[in-house]
C-alpha cells in the first residue's frame, strides 16, 4: 500500500541534478524519522518503508515523504519499495528496545531481511549506495579493567553476544560479501548508544535510585540519603571514573547524511559517536548544577563502564565533525523537557 505524506515537493525538485531518490527503512524510528527530515531539508526525495507493527507515522506529516507499507521479510514488499531508488538507508530491523522478538524474528527480520534488501538493491540499475545500520553491540566493551585502547571499526574484533548482536554481525557479513561478490556499493555504519531529545537528563546510570539495584554496594548510600534521589560519580575499585561514548540522535543523522554519495565510504565500516567520550566525574557535577540534584561519589566492583571510540574515519572519509558533546546534550535535554524546540522530531 502506498501513501504519500502531505507537503510533497517532488515535481519542483526533480530538475535538480543533485537530488537523489532515497529509501529509509525503519523510517518511523527515532533515527529514521530525523534522517528523513534531514534528507528532505536538503531536497532529496524520500520513500519510507513502514512496518505494520511500528506504524507511528504522525511525526512524518508535512515532510513530503512517500510511505510504503510492508515488511522486510516479504520479498515482494522489499522489491516494490526499492524500485527506482538510488540510495537505500537500511535502518529497519528487530532490536532490543523494540521487542520482544523471538530468535526466529531476529533472524528473519535482520538477516534474511538484509539479504532481501541487498538482492533488491543490486538489481536497481541506478543504485549508488546502500547504507546498512549496524551496532556497537558487536564489541565486547565491558571487560575487567575497561578497554585499554579506543575501539576502532577496522581493528577491534567483533565478539557479538545475544541474538540481536549476532544478527547484526551476520548482516555485516552479508554486506561485505555483496561488496566483494557483486560490487554492490555498501557502506556500514555502526551506531553507538543513541540518545534522543530529553533522554540524557534521565539516563538511569547517573541516578542512585537505579544504581543501587544494579550495584548492591551502593545500598548504604541510598539509606544515608533518606530515600531521596542522588546523582552518582561512579568509579571502579581503583578510583577511576567511569567513561562512556554515546551519540545524540542529531550526530547520528548528520553522519548518515554526510555518507550520502561519498565514493570514499563505499566498502567501508564506520563507528558513529559523539565528539568525544565523557566521564562520570565530568558530567555528574554539571548535571547536578543544572538540575539541583545533589551528588555522591562511589566506588564499585564488577565490570566497569570504560570505553571510547576512534571516530577518525568519520571525520576523514565522511567529512563529518560531530557537534553534540555531553554538556550540550544535557542543556538541550533540559530545554526539551521545558517544552522548548531543539530541532529534532519526537523520539518515541
GIJOFEN-V375479 format. One record per backbone hydrogen bond with DSSP energy under -1.0 kcal/mol. CO is the residue of the C=O (numbers start at 0). NH is the residue of the N-H. E is the energy in kcal/mol with one decimal. If there is no record, write none. Layout:
{{CO:NH:E} {CO:NH:E}}
This chain:
{{0:68:-2.5} {2:66:-3.1} {5:63:-1.2} {8:12:-1.5} {9:13:-1.6} {12:15:-2.0} {15:18:-1.1} {19:44:-1.6} {20:85:-3.0} {20:86:-1.9} {21:46:-2.4} {22:88:-3.4} {23:48:-1.7} {25:28:-1.6} {28:32:-2.7} {29:33:-1.1} {30:34:-2.7} {31:35:-2.5} {32:36:-2.0} {33:37:-2.1} {34:38:-2.7} {35:39:-2.4} {36:40:-2.0} {37:41:-1.3} {38:43:-2.2} {39:42:-1.3} {44:21:-2.6} {45:65:-2.7} {46:23:-2.7} {47:67:-3.3} {49:69:-2.4} {50:53:-2.2} {54:56:-1.7} {56:59:-1.8} {57:60:-1.6} {59:62:-1.9} {64:4:-3.0} {65:47:-3.1} {66:2:-3.3} {67:49:-3.5} {70:73:-1.4} {73:77:-2.2} {74:78:-2.6} {75:79:-2.3} {76:80:-2.3} {77:81:-1.7} {78:82:-1.1} {81:84:-2.3} {85:127:-3.6} {85:128:-1.6} {86:22:-2.5} {87:130:-3.6} {88:24:-2.4} {88:90:-1.5} {89:132:-2.1} {94:97:-1.4} {101:105:-2.3} {102:106:-2.1} {103:107:-3.1} {104:108:-2.9} {105:109:-1.8} {106:110:-1.6} {106:111:-2.5} {107:112:-1.1} {110:114:-2.2} {111:115:-2.7} {112:116:-2.1} {113:117:-2.7} {114:118:-2.6} {115:119:-2.5} {116:120:-2.6} {117:121:-2.5} {120:123:-1.8} {123:126:-1.4} {128:87:-2.3} {129:186:-2.7} {130:89:-2.9} {131:188:-2.7} {133:190:-1.9} {134:137:-1.0} {135:138:-1.7} {137:158:-3.7} {138:140:-1.2} {142:145:-2.4} {150:309:-3.1} {151:155:-2.6} {161:165:-2.4} {162:166:-2.5} {163:167:-1.9} {164:168:-2.3} {165:169:-2.3} {166:170:-1.8} {167:171:-2.2} {168:172:-2.0} {169:173:-2.2} {170:174:-2.2} {171:175:-2.8} {172:176:-2.5} {173:177:-2.3} {174:178:-2.0} {175:179:-2.2} {176:180:-3.1} {177:181:-1.9} {177:183:-1.9} {183:185:-1.8} {184:129:-2.5} {185:266:-3.5} {186:131:-3.0} {187:269:-2.6} {188:133:-3.6} {189:271:-2.8} {190:135:-2.1} {192:246:-2.1} {194:248:-2.2} {195:198:-1.9} {198:201:-1.7} {199:202:-1.4} {202:205:-2.0} {203:206:-1.8} {205:231:-1.9} {206:210:-2.6} {207:211:-2.5} {209:212:-1.5} {209:213:-1.1} {210:214:-2.5} {214:217:-2.4} {215:218:-1.7} {217:221:-1.4} {218:222:-2.0} {219:223:-2.5} {220:224:-1.5} {221:226:-1.9} {222:225:-1.3} {229:207:-3.1} {230:295:-2.5} {232:297:-2.5} {233:241:-2.5} {234:299:-1.9} {235:238:-2.1} {239:235:-2.4} {241:279:-1.8} {242:306:-1.4} {243:277:-2.9} {245:273:-2.7} {246:194:-2.8} {247:250:-1.1} {247:251:-1.7} {248:252:-2.4} {249:253:-2.2} {250:254:-2.2} {251:255:-2.2} {252:256:-2.6} {253:257:-2.1} {254:258:-1.4} {256:259:-1.2} {258:261:-2.1} {261:264:-1.3} {262:265:-1.3} {264:267:-1.9} {267:187:-2.6} {269:189:-3.6} {277:243:-2.6} {278:282:-2.3} {279:283:-2.4} {282:286:-2.8} {283:287:-2.7} {284:288:-2.3} {285:289:-2.0} {286:290:-2.0} {287:291:-2.7} {293:230:-2.8} {295:232:-2.9} {297:234:-1.7} {304:242:-2.8} {305:146:-3.0} {307:150:-3.1} {310:314:-1.7} {311:315:-2.9} {312:316:-2.6} {312:317:-1.1} {313:319:-1.9} {324:328:-2.4} {325:329:-2.3} {326:330:-2.7} {327:331:-2.8} {328:332:-2.5} {329:333:-2.5} {330:334:-1.9} {331:335:-2.6} {332:336:-2.2} {333:337:-1.1} {334:339:-2.5} {335:338:-1.7}}
